[in-house]
Amino acid sequence: MKILSWLWKTVGPRRVGLVVMCVYAAWLVFFYRYHWVDGINLLIHEAGHVVFSPLAQISAGGETLAVLAGPLLQLAVPFFITFRLWRRGESGPAAVSALWSAESLMYTAEYLGDANRLALPLIGDHPHDWRLLLDRAGALESAQEIGLALHLLASVAAVAATWWAIRLETGADG
Protein backbone atom coordinates (compact mmCIF):
# COMPACT_ATOMS: atom_id res chain seq x y z
CA MET A 1 0.00 0.00 0.00
CA LYS A 2 2.99 2.30 0.43
CA ILE A 3 3.58 2.29 -3.32
CA LEU A 4 0.01 3.46 -3.97
CA SER A 5 0.41 6.22 -1.42
CA TRP A 6 3.73 7.23 -2.99
CA LEU A 7 2.19 7.21 -6.49
CA TRP A 8 -0.74 9.29 -5.33
CA LYS A 9 1.53 11.89 -3.68
CA THR A 10 4.27 11.92 -6.31
CA VAL A 11 2.45 11.46 -9.59
CA GLY A 12 -0.89 12.95 -8.58
CA PRO A 13 -4.44 11.65 -8.64
CA ARG A 14 -5.16 12.85 -12.19
CA ARG A 15 -2.16 11.05 -13.64
CA VAL A 16 -2.93 7.90 -11.63
CA GLY A 17 -6.48 8.10 -12.99
CA LEU A 18 -5.08 8.49 -16.49
CA VAL A 19 -2.95 5.36 -16.08
CA VAL A 20 -6.02 3.47 -14.83
CA MET A 21 -7.99 4.75 -17.81
CA CYS A 22 -5.26 3.59 -20.23
CA VAL A 23 -5.08 0.13 -18.66
CA TYR A 24 -8.89 -0.16 -18.65
CA ALA A 25 -9.15 0.90 -22.30
CA ALA A 26 -6.50 -1.65 -23.30
CA TRP A 27 -8.36 -4.34 -21.37
CA LEU A 28 -11.61 -3.39 -23.11
CA VAL A 29 -10.03 -3.56 -26.55
CA PHE A 30 -8.12 -6.83 -26.11
CA PHE A 31 -9.75 -8.80 -23.29
CA TYR A 32 -13.31 -7.47 -22.83
CA ARG A 33 -15.59 -9.53 -20.59
CA TYR A 34 -18.77 -8.64 -18.74
CA HIS A 35 -17.84 -6.71 -15.58
CA TRP A 36 -19.26 -4.32 -12.99
CA VAL A 37 -19.69 -1.36 -15.40
CA ASP A 38 -21.93 -3.60 -17.48
CA GLY A 39 -24.20 -3.99 -14.46
CA ILE A 40 -24.91 -0.26 -14.74
CA ASN A 41 -25.40 -0.60 -18.50
CA LEU A 42 -27.74 -3.54 -17.96
CA LEU A 43 -29.84 -1.56 -15.49
CA ILE A 44 -30.23 1.27 -18.02
CA HIS A 45 -30.91 -1.28 -20.79
CA GLU A 46 -33.70 -2.95 -18.83
CA ALA A 47 -35.16 0.45 -17.88
CA GLY A 48 -35.49 1.16 -21.61
CA HIS A 49 -37.60 -1.97 -22.04
CA VAL A 50 -39.80 -1.09 -19.08
CA VAL A 51 -40.33 2.55 -20.10
CA PHE A 52 -41.19 1.69 -23.69
CA SER A 53 -43.09 -1.57 -23.06
CA PRO A 54 -46.50 0.15 -23.42
CA LEU A 55 -45.64 0.59 -27.11
CA ALA A 56 -45.87 -3.18 -27.54
CA GLN A 57 -49.54 -3.07 -26.59
CA ILE A 58 -50.64 -0.02 -28.56
CA SER A 59 -48.99 -0.25 -31.98
CA ALA A 60 -48.17 -2.83 -34.64
CA GLY A 61 -44.41 -2.18 -34.57
CA GLY A 62 -44.46 -1.45 -30.87
CA GLU A 63 -42.90 -4.73 -29.81
CA THR A 64 -39.86 -4.10 -31.99
CA LEU A 65 -39.55 -0.55 -30.65
CA ALA A 66 -39.88 -1.75 -27.06
CA VAL A 67 -37.12 -4.33 -27.64
CA LEU A 68 -34.90 -1.79 -29.41
CA ALA A 69 -35.43 0.75 -26.61
CA GLY A 70 -33.23 -1.27 -24.24
CA PRO A 71 -30.02 -1.06 -26.26
CA LEU A 72 -30.80 2.46 -27.47
CA LEU A 73 -31.25 3.85 -23.96
CA GLN A 74 -28.16 1.97 -22.79
CA LEU A 75 -26.11 3.69 -25.50
CA ALA A 76 -27.83 7.08 -25.23
CA VAL A 77 -27.35 7.66 -21.49
CA PRO A 78 -23.52 7.64 -21.38
CA PHE A 79 -23.36 9.51 -24.70
CA PHE A 80 -25.75 12.18 -23.37
CA ILE A 81 -23.73 12.53 -20.15
CA THR A 82 -20.53 12.87 -22.20
CA PHE A 83 -22.12 15.52 -24.41
CA ARG A 84 -23.47 17.50 -21.44
CA LEU A 85 -20.10 17.43 -19.64
CA TRP A 86 -18.31 18.54 -22.79
CA ARG A 87 -20.83 21.37 -23.38
CA ARG A 88 -20.28 22.59 -19.80
CA GLY A 89 -16.54 22.72 -20.44
CA GLU A 90 -15.74 19.77 -18.18
CA SER A 91 -13.43 18.07 -20.65
CA GLY A 92 -11.70 15.68 -18.20
CA PRO A 93 -14.91 14.14 -16.88
CA ALA A 94 -16.29 14.15 -20.45
CA ALA A 95 -13.30 12.08 -21.61
CA VAL A 96 -13.95 9.55 -18.83
CA SER A 97 -17.64 9.46 -19.76
CA ALA A 98 -16.64 8.99 -23.41
CA LEU A 99 -14.78 5.86 -22.32
CA TRP A 100 -17.99 4.71 -20.63
CA SER A 101 -19.84 5.36 -23.91
CA ALA A 102 -17.30 3.20 -25.74
CA GLU A 103 -17.61 0.48 -23.09
CA SER A 104 -21.40 0.50 -23.43
CA LEU A 105 -21.03 0.02 -27.18
CA MET A 106 -18.61 -2.84 -26.49
CA TYR A 107 -21.18 -4.47 -24.21
CA THR A 108 -23.76 -4.07 -26.98
CA ALA A 109 -21.33 -5.67 -29.45
CA GLU A 110 -20.88 -8.66 -27.15
CA TYR A 111 -24.65 -9.10 -26.69
CA LEU A 112 -25.37 -8.64 -30.41
CA GLY A 113 -22.66 -11.12 -31.39
CA ASP A 114 -24.28 -13.69 -29.10
CA ALA A 115 -27.59 -13.67 -31.02
CA ASN A 116 -26.86 -17.07 -32.65
CA ARG A 117 -24.82 -18.72 -29.90
CA LEU A 118 -27.20 -17.76 -27.07
CA ALA A 119 -24.38 -18.35 -24.59
CA LEU A 120 -24.89 -15.23 -22.47
CA PRO A 121 -27.33 -15.41 -19.56
CA LEU A 122 -30.50 -13.36 -19.94
CA ILE A 123 -32.52 -11.41 -17.38
CA GLY A 124 -36.14 -12.42 -17.01
CA ASP A 125 -38.15 -14.48 -19.42
CA HIS A 126 -37.99 -12.26 -22.49
CA PRO A 127 -36.21 -13.45 -25.66
CA HIS A 128 -32.68 -12.41 -26.67
CA ASP A 129 -33.15 -8.82 -27.90
CA TRP A 130 -30.66 -8.98 -30.73
CA ARG A 131 -31.81 -12.41 -31.89
CA LEU A 132 -35.31 -11.00 -32.28
CA LEU A 133 -34.17 -7.74 -33.91
CA LEU A 134 -31.66 -9.31 -36.30
CA ASP A 135 -34.11 -12.06 -37.26
CA ARG A 136 -36.75 -9.44 -38.12
CA ALA A 137 -34.14 -7.52 -40.14
CA GLY A 138 -33.06 -10.69 -41.97
CA ALA A 139 -29.52 -10.38 -40.62
CA LEU A 140 -29.40 -13.06 -37.93
CA GLU A 141 -26.78 -15.11 -39.77
CA SER A 142 -24.46 -12.07 -39.66
CA ALA A 143 -24.70 -11.55 -35.89
CA GLN A 144 -21.07 -12.43 -35.14
CA GLU A 145 -19.72 -10.25 -37.94
CA ILE A 146 -21.89 -7.30 -36.90
CA GLY A 147 -20.83 -7.84 -33.28
CA LEU A 148 -17.16 -7.85 -34.32
CA ALA A 149 -17.64 -4.65 -36.35
CA LEU A 150 -19.26 -2.99 -33.32
CA HIS A 151 -16.42 -4.23 -31.10
CA LEU A 152 -13.91 -2.63 -33.48
CA LEU A 153 -15.89 0.63 -33.51
CA ALA A 154 -16.07 0.56 -29.71
CA SER A 155 -12.32 -0.11 -29.58
CA VAL A 156 -11.63 2.95 -31.73
CA ALA A 157 -13.93 4.99 -29.47
CA ALA A 158 -12.16 3.72 -26.32
CA VAL A 159 -8.74 4.59 -27.73
CA ALA A 160 -10.03 8.02 -28.83
CA ALA A 161 -11.48 8.74 -25.37
CA THR A 162 -8.21 7.74 -23.75
CA TRP A 163 -6.20 9.79 -26.23
CA TRP A 164 -8.44 12.77 -25.46
CA ALA A 165 -7.74 12.37 -21.75
CA ILE A 166 -3.97 12.08 -22.39
CA ARG A 167 -3.99 15.23 -24.51
CA LEU A 168 -5.93 17.09 -21.82
CA GLU A 169 -3.47 16.04 -19.11
CA THR A 170 -0.38 16.87 -21.15
CA GLY A 171 -1.78 20.25 -22.13
CA ALA A 172 -1.92 19.44 -25.84
CA ASP A 173 -5.57 20.55 -25.98
CA GLY A 174 -5.42 23.45 -23.64
Backbone as CSV, one residue per row, in Angstrom:
resi,resn,N_x,N_y,N_z,CA_x,CA_y,CA_z,C_x,C_y,C_z
1,MET,0.803,-1.199,0.000,0.000,0.000,0.000,0.844,1.261,0.000
2,LYS,2.115,1.138,0.427,2.986,2.303,0.432,3.242,2.801,-0.984
3,ILE,3.322,1.865,-1.942,3.579,2.289,-3.321,2.399,3.097,-3.864
4,LEU,1.181,2.696,-3.520,0.010,3.457,-3.966,0.008,4.853,-3.359
5,SER,0.336,4.929,-2.084,0.410,6.223,-1.415,1.484,7.097,-2.058
6,TRP,2.648,6.499,-2.342,3.726,7.233,-2.987,3.300,7.720,-4.376
7,LEU,2.670,6.831,-5.162,2.192,7.213,-6.489,1.222,8.379,-6.402
8,TRP,0.287,8.271,-5.476,-0.741,9.294,-5.326,-0.106,10.644,-5.008
9,LYS,0.876,10.642,-4.097,1.526,11.892,-3.676,2.507,12.414,-4.721
10,THR,3.219,11.524,-5.384,4.271,11.920,-6.311,3.728,12.237,-7.705
11,VAL,2.951,11.330,-8.222,2.452,11.465,-9.590,1.192,12.316,-9.625
12,GLY,0.354,12.180,-8.646,-0.887,12.950,-8.578,-2.086,12.122,-8.965
13,PRO,-3.238,12.450,-8.394,-4.439,11.653,-8.644,-4.899,11.670,-10.100
14,ARG,-4.718,12.796,-10.787,-5.160,12.853,-12.191,-4.321,11.937,-13.068
15,ARG,-3.033,11.917,-12.835,-2.161,11.051,-13.639,-2.377,9.582,-13.290
16,VAL,-2.607,9.289,-12.011,-2.930,7.903,-11.627,-4.228,7.487,-12.311
17,GLY,-5.216,8.377,-12.298,-6.479,8.102,-12.989,-6.281,7.882,-14.474
18,LEU,-5.378,8.643,-15.071,-5.081,8.489,-16.492,-4.453,7.128,-16.786
19,VAL,-3.560,6.683,-15.917,-2.951,5.358,-16.084,-4.037,4.282,-15.976
20,VAL,-4.911,4.423,-14.995,-6.017,3.474,-14.831,-6.890,3.467,-16.081
21,MET,-7.164,4.648,-16.603,-7.987,4.755,-17.811,-7.314,4.060,-18.993
22,CYS,-5.997,4.236,-19.138,-5.258,3.593,-20.233,-5.288,2.065,-20.104
23,VAL,-5.064,1.574,-18.898,-5.081,0.128,-18.664,-6.485,-0.424,-18.929
24,TYR,-7.497,0.280,-18.449,-8.886,-0.161,-18.649,-9.236,-0.180,-20.137
25,ALA,-8.863,0.858,-20.862,-9.155,0.903,-22.302,-8.461,-0.247,-23.031
26,ALA,-7.212,-0.524,-22.674,-6.498,-1.645,-23.302,-7.192,-2.965,-22.989
27,TRP,-7.634,-3.121,-21.742,-8.358,-4.341,-21.366,-9.651,-4.470,-22.172
28,LEU,-10.373,-3.358,-22.323,-11.610,-3.391,-23.111,-11.334,-3.848,-24.541
29,VAL,-10.326,-3.276,-25.145,-10.026,-3.564,-26.549,-9.599,-5.019,-26.747
30,PHE,-8.723,-5.519,-25.873,-8.121,-6.833,-26.113,-8.723,-7.990,-25.313
31,PHE,-9.320,-7.709,-24.168,-9.755,-8.800,-23.289,-11.166,-8.619,-22.744
32,TYR,-11.996,-7.816,-23.383,-13.307,-7.472,-22.831,-14.076,-8.698,-22.343
33,ARG,-14.638,-8.580,-21.172,-15.592,-9.529,-20.591,-16.587,-8.723,-19.770
34,TYR,-17.745,-9.285,-19.573,-18.768,-8.643,-18.737,-18.150,-8.335,-17.367
35,HIS,-18.385,-7.124,-16.871,-17.837,-6.707,-15.578,-18.774,-5.691,-14.932
36,TRP,-18.370,-5.130,-13.814,-19.265,-4.325,-12.988,-19.863,-3.123,-13.722
37,VAL,-19.137,-2.495,-14.651,-19.694,-1.361,-15.396,-20.897,-1.831,-16.218
38,ASP,-20.831,-3.058,-16.699,-21.934,-3.603,-17.483,-23.192,-3.796,-16.641
39,GLY,-23.031,-3.935,-15.337,-24.204,-3.987,-14.456,-24.982,-2.685,-14.523
40,ILE,-24.263,-1.569,-14.586,-24.911,-0.258,-14.740,-25.571,-0.180,-16.109
41,ASN,-24.836,-0.598,-17.136,-25.397,-0.599,-18.496,-26.643,-1.473,-18.586
42,LEU,-26.597,-2.627,-17.937,-27.740,-3.539,-17.956,-28.955,-2.925,-17.278
43,LEU,-28.738,-2.232,-16.180,-29.842,-1.564,-15.487,-30.498,-0.530,-16.400
44,ILE,-29.694,0.264,-17.081,-30.226,1.265,-18.016,-30.925,0.571,-19.178
45,HIS,-30.332,-0.494,-19.689,-30.907,-1.279,-20.790,-32.306,-1.787,-20.427
46,GLU,-32.402,-2.408,-19.267,-33.701,-2.951,-18.833,-34.720,-1.842,-18.580
47,ALA,-34.258,-0.696,-18.085,-35.162,0.446,-17.884,-35.762,0.884,-19.217
48,GLY,-34.978,0.826,-20.278,-35.491,1.164,-21.607,-36.627,0.261,-22.017
49,HIS,-36.505,-1.037,-21.733,-37.597,-1.974,-22.042,-38.848,-1.632,-21.243
50,VAL,-38.658,-1.365,-19.964,-39.803,-1.088,-19.083,-40.512,0.190,-19.514
51,VAL,-39.744,1.258,-19.752,-40.330,2.548,-20.098,-41.092,2.473,-21.421
52,PHE,-40.566,1.733,-22.376,-41.189,1.687,-23.694,-42.071,0.457,-23.917
53,SER,-42.245,-0.383,-22.899,-43.090,-1.572,-23.065,-44.549,-1.261,-23.408
54,PRO,-45.122,-0.139,-22.985,-46.497,0.145,-23.421,-46.649,0.226,-24.938
55,LEU,-45.569,0.550,-25.648,-45.640,0.594,-27.113,-46.009,-0.761,-27.698
56,ALA,-45.580,-1.833,-27.041,-45.866,-3.180,-27.545,-47.361,-3.463,-27.558
57,GLN,-48.097,-2.832,-26.658,-49.535,-3.073,-26.588,-50.347,-2.155,-27.497
58,ILE,-49.796,-0.998,-27.864,-50.643,-0.018,-28.560,-50.346,0.162,-30.045
59,SER,-49.266,-0.435,-30.562,-48.994,-0.254,-31.984,-48.451,-1.541,-32.599
60,ALA,-48.585,-1.626,-33.922,-48.169,-2.832,-34.638,-46.664,-3.061,-34.523
61,GLY,-45.860,-2.040,-34.676,-44.406,-2.182,-34.574,-43.904,-1.912,-33.174
62,GLY,-44.825,-1.810,-32.234,-44.464,-1.448,-30.872,-43.563,-2.443,-30.180
63,GLU,-43.739,-3.728,-30.465,-42.896,-4.726,-29.814,-41.435,-4.543,-30.226
64,THR,-41.217,-4.318,-31.517,-39.856,-4.100,-31.995,-39.258,-2.848,-31.358
65,LEU,-40.032,-1.781,-31.278,-39.551,-0.546,-30.648,-39.251,-0.747,-29.167
66,ALA,-40.100,-1.497,-28.487,-39.876,-1.755,-27.064,-38.606,-2.581,-26.847
67,VAL,-38.342,-3.520,-27.743,-37.123,-4.332,-27.639,-35.903,-3.462,-27.963
68,LEU,-35.999,-2.655,-28.995,-34.905,-1.791,-29.408,-34.616,-0.694,-28.381
69,ALA,-35.604,-0.316,-27.603,-35.432,0.755,-26.608,-34.378,0.407,-25.564
70,GLY,-34.231,-0.862,-25.225,-33.227,-1.268,-24.243,-31.818,-0.892,-24.680
71,PRO,-31.359,-1.417,-25.820,-30.016,-1.058,-26.263,-29.863,0.430,-26.587
72,LEU,-30.904,1.040,-27.133,-30.799,2.462,-27.475,-30.621,3.330,-26.234
73,LEU,-31.392,3.067,-25.183,-31.251,3.852,-23.960,-29.887,3.584,-23.317
74,GLN,-29.461,2.338,-23.353,-28.157,1.966,-22.791,-27.028,2.728,-23.476
75,LEU,-27.129,2.944,-24.773,-26.109,3.690,-25.501,-26.298,5.199,-25.358
76,ALA,-27.542,5.639,-25.275,-27.831,7.075,-25.233,-27.438,7.726,-23.913
77,VAL,-27.621,7.047,-22.790,-27.354,7.660,-21.489,-25.885,8.070,-21.340
78,PRO,-24.907,7.175,-21.525,-23.522,7.638,-21.380,-23.128,8.676,-22.439
79,PHE,-23.661,8.533,-23.657,-23.365,9.513,-24.697,-23.915,10.885,-24.308
80,PHE,-25.134,10.920,-23.783,-25.747,12.183,-23.368,-24.955,12.821,-22.228
81,ILE,-24.529,12.014,-21.268,-23.730,12.531,-20.148,-22.409,13.094,-20.670
82,THR,-21.775,12.383,-21.597,-20.533,12.866,-22.201,-20.761,14.208,-22.887
83,PHE,-21.801,14.291,-23.672,-22.117,15.520,-24.407,-22.373,16.679,-23.451
84,ARG,-23.157,16.430,-22.403,-23.467,17.499,-21.438,-22.208,17.974,-20.712
85,LEU,-21.348,17.054,-20.305,-20.098,17.435,-19.641,-19.218,18.257,-20.578
86,TRP,-19.115,17.822,-21.807,-18.311,18.543,-22.792,-18.863,19.946,-23.024
87,ARG,-20.187,20.057,-23.163,-20.826,21.368,-23.380,-20.612,22.309,-22.207
88,ARG,-20.509,21.781,-20.996,-20.277,22.595,-19.800,-18.799,22.913,-19.610
89,GLY,-17.959,22.437,-20.517,-16.539,22.722,-20.440,-15.775,21.809,-19.499
90,GLU,-16.389,20.724,-19.086,-15.738,19.767,-18.183,-15.119,18.647,-19.019
91,SER,-14.024,18.983,-19.685,-13.427,18.066,-20.649,-12.876,16.790,-20.025
92,GLY,-12.247,16.877,-18.849,-11.701,15.680,-18.196,-12.781,14.662,-17.878
93,PRO,-13.815,15.073,-17.138,-14.913,14.137,-16.882,-15.604,13.677,-18.169
94,ALA,-15.677,14.545,-19.172,-16.290,14.148,-20.445,-15.477,13.049,-21.120
95,ALA,-14.147,13.121,-21.020,-13.304,12.077,-21.610,-13.522,10.741,-20.905
96,VAL,-13.663,10.777,-19.587,-13.950,9.547,-18.832,-15.319,9.005,-19.232
97,SER,-16.297,9.883,-19.345,-17.635,9.465,-19.761,-17.625,8.937,-21.197
98,ALA,-16.772,9.505,-22.037,-16.638,8.993,-23.410,-16.129,7.556,-23.402
99,LEU,-15.245,7.251,-22.449,-14.780,5.863,-22.320,-15.936,4.965,-21.893
100,TRP,-16.796,5.466,-21.011,-17.993,4.706,-20.630,-18.875,4.483,-21.859
101,SER,-19.047,5.506,-22.687,-19.841,5.357,-23.914,-19.269,4.251,-24.797
102,ALA,-17.950,4.241,-24.943,-17.297,3.197,-25.741,-17.514,1.827,-25.118
103,GLU,-17.411,1.757,-23.796,-17.615,0.480,-23.091,-19.045,-0.013,-23.273
104,SER,-20.008,0.896,-23.234,-21.403,0.505,-23.431,-21.615,-0.054,-24.833
105,LEU,-20.954,0.544,-25.818,-21.025,0.021,-27.185,-20.368,-1.353,-27.264
106,MET,-19.292,-1.543,-26.506,-18.607,-2.836,-26.494,-19.514,-3.917,-25.891
107,TYR,-20.228,-3.549,-24.828,-21.183,-4.470,-24.207,-22.292,-4.820,-25.208
108,THR,-22.751,-3.831,-25.950,-23.762,-4.069,-26.977,-23.225,-5.003,-28.052
109,ALA,-21.966,-4.806,-28.442,-21.332,-5.666,-29.454,-21.285,-7.113,-28.981
110,GLU,-20.943,-7.304,-27.712,-20.876,-8.660,-27.149,-22.256,-9.324,-27.169
111,TYR,-23.275,-8.580,-26.749,-24.649,-9.098,-26.691,-25.170,-9.375,-28.105
112,LEU,-24.919,-8.460,-29.026,-25.371,-8.642,-30.405,-24.689,-9.852,-31.038
113,GLY,-23.393,-9.993,-30.819,-22.659,-11.118,-31.386,-23.098,-12.467,-30.852
114,ASP,-23.791,-12.458,-29.736,-24.280,-13.688,-29.104,-25.644,-14.129,-29.637
115,ALA,-26.218,-13.404,-30.567,-27.590,-13.675,-31.022,-27.779,-15.091,-31.564
116,ASN,-26.761,-15.689,-32.159,-26.865,-17.071,-32.650,-26.416,-18.093,-31.623
117,ARG,-25.364,-17.776,-30.883,-24.820,-18.719,-29.901,-25.731,-18.883,-28.688
118,LEU,-26.342,-17.792,-28.259,-27.202,-17.759,-27.066,-26.461,-18.284,-25.832
119,ALA,-25.198,-17.892,-25.709,-24.378,-18.348,-24.590,-24.484,-17.433,-23.376
120,LEU,-24.820,-16.177,-23.586,-24.894,-15.227,-22.472,-26.179,-15.441,-21.674
121,PRO,-26.111,-15.296,-20.364,-27.334,-15.413,-19.559,-28.235,-14.205,-19.794
122,LEU,-29.520,-14.429,-19.742,-30.500,-13.357,-19.943,-31.220,-13.050,-18.635
123,ILE,-31.730,-11.841,-18.532,-32.517,-11.414,-17.375,-33.985,-11.632,-17.706
124,GLY,-34.708,-12.237,-16.799,-36.144,-12.415,-17.008,-36.459,-13.487,-18.029
125,ASP,-37.687,-13.437,-18.501,-38.148,-14.480,-19.418,-38.339,-13.974,-20.842
126,HIS,-37.833,-12.773,-21.140,-37.992,-12.263,-22.495,-36.920,-12.860,-23.412
127,PRO,-37.176,-12.864,-24.724,-36.206,-13.445,-25.659,-34.956,-12.573,-25.782
128,HIS,-33.932,-13.132,-26.386,-32.685,-12.414,-26.667,-33.018,-11.249,-27.606
129,ASP,-32.775,-10.021,-27.135,-33.146,-8.823,-27.902,-32.591,-8.843,-29.319
130,TRP,-31.292,-9.060,-29.422,-30.657,-8.979,-30.729,-31.031,-10.146,-31.629
131,ARG,-31.331,-11.291,-31.070,-31.808,-12.410,-31.893,-33.123,-12.020,-32.555
132,LEU,-34.016,-11.443,-31.764,-35.312,-11.001,-32.279,-35.138,-9.896,-33.328
133,LEU,-34.339,-8.882,-33.006,-34.167,-7.745,-33.914,-33.459,-8.139,-35.208
134,LEU,-32.386,-8.901,-35.088,-31.661,-9.312,-36.296,-32.466,-10.274,-37.155
135,ASP,-33.247,-11.140,-36.506,-34.109,-12.057,-37.256,-35.138,-11.272,-38.053
136,ARG,-35.751,-10.274,-37.417,-36.747,-9.443,-38.118,-36.113,-8.638,-39.247
137,ALA,-34.838,-8.289,-39.105,-34.138,-7.521,-40.145,-33.532,-8.435,-41.217
138,GLY,-33.628,-9.752,-41.018,-33.056,-10.694,-41.969,-31.539,-10.762,-41.903
139,ALA,-30.974,-10.427,-40.747,-29.518,-10.382,-40.620,-28.993,-11.282,-39.510
140,LEU,-29.792,-12.218,-39.056,-29.405,-13.062,-37.931,-28.129,-13.849,-38.213
141,GLU,-27.972,-14.326,-39.446,-26.784,-15.114,-39.775,-25.502,-14.273,-39.724
142,SER,-25.629,-12.969,-39.697,-24.462,-12.075,-39.656,-24.194,-11.524,-38.261
143,ALA,-24.813,-12.092,-37.246,-24.699,-11.546,-35.891,-23.254,-11.434,-35.418
144,GLN,-22.461,-12.472,-35.621,-21.073,-12.427,-35.142,-20.258,-11.375,-35.885
145,GLU,-20.460,-11.253,-37.168,-19.723,-10.252,-37.945,-20.129,-8.840,-37.538
146,ILE,-21.422,-8.617,-37.339,-21.892,-7.296,-36.902,-21.354,-6.997,-35.504
147,GLY,-21.368,-8.002,-34.627,-20.832,-7.835,-33.283,-19.351,-7.485,-33.314
148,LEU,-18.593,-8.151,-34.187,-17.165,-7.852,-34.322,-16.957,-6.427,-34.837
149,ALA,-17.753,-6.019,-35.825,-17.638,-4.655,-36.354,-17.932,-3.629,-35.255
150,LEU,-18.952,-3.897,-34.440,-19.260,-2.990,-33.322,-18.143,-2.987,-32.289
151,HIS,-17.545,-4.155,-32.039,-16.422,-4.226,-31.103,-15.259,-3.366,-31.617
152,LEU,-14.989,-3.440,-32.901,-13.912,-2.630,-33.483,-14.234,-1.141,-33.383
153,LEU,-15.472,-0.766,-33.661,-15.893,0.625,-33.513,-15.762,1.082,-32.061
154,ALA,-16.186,0.239,-31.137,-16.067,0.560,-29.711,-14.604,0.670,-29.296
155,SER,-13.750,-0.162,-29.873,-12.320,-0.109,-29.580,-11.725,1.222,-30.031
156,VAL,-12.088,1.647,-31.229,-11.627,2.949,-31.731,-12.118,4.059,-30.804
157,ALA,-13.375,3.977,-30.374,-13.934,4.991,-29.471,-13.215,4.988,-28.117
158,ALA,-12.872,3.809,-27.600,-12.162,3.716,-26.317,-10.765,4.316,-26.427
159,VAL,-10.076,4.024,-27.518,-8.743,4.593,-27.729,-8.847,6.114,-27.897
160,ALA,-9.855,6.579,-28.635,-10.033,8.022,-28.831,-10.333,8.731,-27.510
161,ALA,-11.167,8.142,-26.670,-11.480,8.741,-25.369,-10.236,8.817,-24.498
162,THR,-9.443,7.769,-24.533,-8.207,7.742,-23.746,-7.202,8.748,-24.299
163,TRP,-7.090,8.825,-25.599,-6.198,9.787,-26.230,-6.610,11.218,-25.856
164,TRP,-7.913,11.468,-25.854,-8.444,12.770,-25.462,-7.998,13.103,-24.041
165,ALA,-8.139,12.152,-23.134,-7.735,12.367,-21.747,-6.232,12.620,-21.632
166,ILE,-5.437,11.890,-22.405,-3.972,12.084,-22.386,-3.637,13.495,-22.870
167,ARG,-4.256,13.900,-23.958,-3.986,15.231,-24.507,-4.408,16.334,-23.527
168,LEU,-5.510,16.122,-22.829,-5.931,17.091,-21.820,-4.894,17.193,-20.700
169,GLU,-4.411,16.053,-20.233,-3.468,16.036,-19.114,-2.108,16.602,-19.491
170,THR,-1.690,16.378,-20.736,-0.376,16.873,-21.148,-0.435,18.306,-21.657
171,GLY,-1.648,18.861,-21.703,-1.783,20.251,-22.127,-1.815,20.437,-23.622
172,ALA,-1.911,19.350,-24.385,-1.920,19.443,-25.837,-3.222,20.039,-26.365
173,ASP,-4.286,19.982,-25.564,-5.574,20.551,-25.983,-5.944,21.779,-25.157
174,GLY,-5.026,22.359,-24.500,-5.416,23.452,-23.642,-4.684,24.666,-23.937
